[in-house]
Amino acid sequence: MSLREGQTVHVKTMVPTGHCRTPYYLRGKTGTIEANLGAFLNPEELAYHKSGLPKKVLYRVRFDQKHLWPRYPVTRDTLVADIYEHWLEPASGTAKKSAAPEAGVTAKPKKAKPKAKAALPKRAAAKAKPKTKRRVAKPKRRTAQTKRRAAKTGTGRRARTRANARRTAPGRRR
């Protein structure tokens, strides 16, 4: 497929598994070819240590910001993206299909929606969902035993403050 500069193209809405170089927000959007950047190894295959052959043509495509983001406030801003040829198709071939099914194709019947469950009486609802209070973790109390252990091992609050005082004594470097 050969696309030329100024041609309007449509980005395919494929959802491939694995690595993909086309931004999701550009899929299904229409833009204009700005430049042909040349043929390169396919990075989607190179990501999996494959050869990347045959080479794919890389195009620079310009999109209107207003078309990408409907609530975008400025109408003249554009976005430029580099997209490989296998993601692009000419915009003329992307006309929306009519709602009428093609000859020989039958439309699928719509699935019936499941009926909503009947509402439970208030008493039954109260029994079904008991209310529980939310517990808040309380700080651990220091008992006399933990205070003695901390003093003995030198890991208590007082031992730490003494060590910090020694470190920051006048004349000592930090």
Beta strands, then each sheet from edge to edge (+ up, - down):
strand 1: 8-11
strand 2: 30-40
strand 3: 56-64
strand 4: 78-84
strand 5: 88-90
sheet 1: 4+ 3- 2+ 1- 5+
end
